[in-house]
Amino acid sequence: MTDGGGPVRIIPLGGLGEIGKNMTVVESDDGLVLIDAGLAFPRDEMLGVDLVLPDFAYLRRNADRIRAVILTHGHEDHVGALPYVVREVGVPQVWATRLTLGLIKSKLDEHGLIRATELRQIEPERGPVRIGPFEAEFVRVTHSIPDAVAVVLRTAEGTILHTGDLKIDHTPIDGVRTDLAKLGRVGGEGVALMLGDSTNAERPGFTPSEAVVAKELLRILLDAPGRVIVTSFASHIHRLQEVVDAAIESERKVCVVGRSMVKNLNIARNLGYATVPDGLLIKPAELSESPAEDTVILCTGSQGEPLSALTRIAYGDHPTVSIIRGDTVVLSAKPVPGNELAVHDTMNELWRAGARVLHQEIAPVHVSGHGSADELKTVLALVRPDYFIPVHGEIRHLVAHRELAEAMGVRADHVFVGENGACFELRGGVVRRVENVEAGVTFVDGLGIGDVRDVVLRDRRQLSEDGVLIVVCQLSQGLDGAVPPEVIARGFAPEGEGAETLLAEVRERAVGVLEALEVRETKLVQSHLHDELAELIHRRSGKRPLILPVVVEL
C-alpha cells in the first residue's frame, strides 16, 4: 500500500499511439516506479538516427523520486532504453525475472553501468514484495520470450494491473502458460485500473500457438534439398530453441550468425532457458566443410537492418556466409511497422541470388506473441477492472481494445484512449484524466543522446532530397571578389537546363551580390548570398538544395 495521502498518478511516457518505447510511470506522493523502459527503431524520415527513446524530461524533473524500474520481459521495446535511463536520470533498483536480468546485465555491462543500479530478481511464485511506495505482485504470462510477467501494484487508492505483453497459448514451447487462475484471483480481489496490451486487438479469434511454428520449421528442415537459413528476432529464445530442436531431428548442424543472437543464445543456455547439445553448433568458417543439406544457419536480420547478418548475406557483403543457389531462407518474424520496405528489399535480393524465401504470408513460419481479440476478452473477463486504459499499440489498436473492453462490460466513460504524456489520477478507486505532462521523443545518434533536434532532421531530409550547394567566396578589403566564387554541388541535379549552365549563373549572381553589398560583416554577407541564390535556384530548377555560403576575408 502507498503511505502518502495524495492520489496515485499513472503516466504513459511511451507505447501509446505507436509500436515500441514502452514506458509507464506510476507514482504517489512517496515516489514513483517505472514499468518498462523500451526503445523504438527510427522511421525512414529520421535520417541518421540510430534509436528512438521516450522523452526523459519528466523523469529528470522527478529524478529524486524514482524508486525502481520494473521490467515485464526482455524485448528491446521494453528494456532497450534502460541503460540510457540509468545513465541520464539514475535508477536505484531494477526488478526483472531471471532471464530478463541476464539480458540486461549484458546490456548494462556494455554501457559500463553494471554497478550503477541494484538488480533485483522477480519471483512470481513467492508472493508480494515492496517496491518503492507500492506492494507489487507478479503474474506469469506467455509471450514470445520466456520469463514474461504482468505487474500488480496495490496502492491505498486501489489496485493497478499492467498486463505487459501476453497471449494465451495452451501449448507453449517451454510449458509456461499465462496464469489465468492468478489473474482471476487478482480480479476477484478487485482491480481499480487495468492497462492492457493492445497490439493484436484488431485481430479476431485467438493467436495460433507457438507449437504451430515448431511443427512447420521441422517440416522445412526435413524437406529442404539444401541449406536452410532462418532469421528471427535475436531475443526470441523460444524460436531459437525450435530451430535447434528441428535441427536435431533432421540431423543438421547449426551455425549461429550475428553478434546479438550469439550473445542471447549463450545467456539463455547458461541460465537454462535454452538447451543445445554439445557438438551441434559449428562456426561460420566451418560451413564450407559441411554438406549444404546437413546445415542450418540461424541469423539476425529479420527486420532488414542494413548491417545485420541476413541483409549482408543477401547483398553478398558478409565475410563468411553467402547465398548458394538452392538455399531456403525462412523469415520467421513479422516486419515491425516502418520496416516493410527494407524487409522486402532483402527478400528480393535473396530471390535474385537464387534462394527460396518463405515468410508468414505464404507459410506458417511465424506467430505473434500477443493475444488476439478473444484472448484479450478472456483477460478482461477474468480481471473485471473498474477502469481500463489500452496501451502498447497504435491508435487503431487502442480504439479496438477500448471496444473490446466496453463489450466485456467496462463502462464507456471508464475507458480512456490516451497518448504519450497523458496523466491519469487514481483516488479512492476512481480514475480521472488530468493535465498532460511533457512527453516527446529522444533520439540517439551515434554516441550522443538527445543531440538530434527537429532542425537537424529537417536539414538531413533536405540534403537527401535536393542535395547541397556550397558557395565559397573570398573578400578583399574593398569587398571586391579576390577570385571568382567557387560553387560546389553535391546531390543536386537540376532537370531541363544543364547543371553547368545553372552553376555558372549561380557564380555570376554571387559576384553581383558581393559587388552590391556595402557591409563586410561575414554573417550578413552569408545571409544575403543565401537568400539571393536560394531564390535563383528554386526559380530555375524548382528545387531547394541546402545552401551553405562560406565567406573568407583576406
ZIGI-V539317 format. One line per field, one symbol per residue. ss: DSSP state (~ for helix, > for strand, _ for the rest). psi: psi as a letter, one per 40 degrees, with the letter a starting at -180 (. if undefined). burial: + if it has 16 or more other C-alpha atoms within 10 Angstrom, else -. A space follows every 10 residues. Layout:
ss->???
psi->???
burial->???
This chain:
ss->_______>>> >>>>_>_>__ __>>>>>>__ >>>>>___>> __________ >>>>__~~~~ ~_~~~>>>>> _____~~~~_ _~~~~~~~__ __>>>>_~~~ ~~~~~~~~~~ _______>>> >__~~~__>> >__>>>>>>> >>_____>>> >>>>>__>>> >>____>___ _________~ ~~~~~~~~~_ __>>>>>___ _________~ ~~~~~~~~~~ ~~~____>>> >_____~~~~ ~~~~~~~~~_ __>>>>>_~~ ~~~~~~~~~~ ~_________ >>_~~~~~~_ _~~~>>>>>_ ________~~ ~~~~______ _______>>> >________~ ~~~~~~~~~~ ~~___>>>__ __________ __~~~~~~~~ ~~~___>>>> >_>_~~~~~~ ~~~~~~~___ _~~~>>____ __>>>>>__> >>>>______ >>>>>__>>_ ___~~~~~~~ ~~~~~~_>>> >>>>>_____ >____>>>>> ________~~ ~~~~~~~~~~ ~~~~~~____ _~~~~~~~~~ ~~~~~~~~~~ ~____>>>>> >>>_
psi->iidieaihhh hheieheihi fhhhhhiaee iiihhigiii iiideghehd ihiihedddd dfdeehdihh hdaeideded eddddddddh hdihhiiddd dddddddddd efedeeihhh hhgdeeaiih hbeihhiihh ihaeiifiii hhhhieeihh hheahiighe fideehihgd ddddddddeh hdhhhihedf dehiaihiid dddddddddd dddhdaihhh iihdegdddd ddddddddde fiihhhhhdd dddddddddd eeeihhihed iiideedeeh ideeihhhii eeefhdeidd ddddefehde hihhheihhh gfihhhheed dddddddddd ddeeihhhie deigehiiei iadddddddd dddfidihhh igiidddddd dddddddeeh ideehhhaih ehhhhhhfeh hihahiihgb ihihhbeihe dhiddddddd dddddeaihh hhhhhideei hdiiihhhhh ehgiiciidd dddddddddd ddddddieie hddddddddd dddddddddd eeigihhghh hhh.
burial->++---+++++ ++++++++++ ++++++++-+ ++++++++++ ++---+++++ +++++++-+- --+-++++++ ++++++++++ ++++++--++ +-++++++++ ++++++++-- --++-++-+- -+++---+-- ++++++++++ ++++++++++ ++++++++++ +++++++++- -++--+++-+ --++-++--+ ++++++++++ ++---+++++ +-++-+++-+ ++---+++++ ++++++++++ ++++++++-+ ++++++++-- ++++++++-- --+++----- ++----+--- -+++++++++ +++++--+++ ++++++-+-- +++--+++++ +++++---+- -++--++-++ +-+-+++++- ---+++++++ +++++++-++ ++++++++++ +++++-++++ ++++++-+-+ ---+++++++ +++++++-+- +-------+- +++++---+- -+----+-++ ++++-+++++ +++++---++ +---+++-+- -+++------ -++-+++-++ +--+------ ----++-+++ --++-++--- +-++++++++ +---
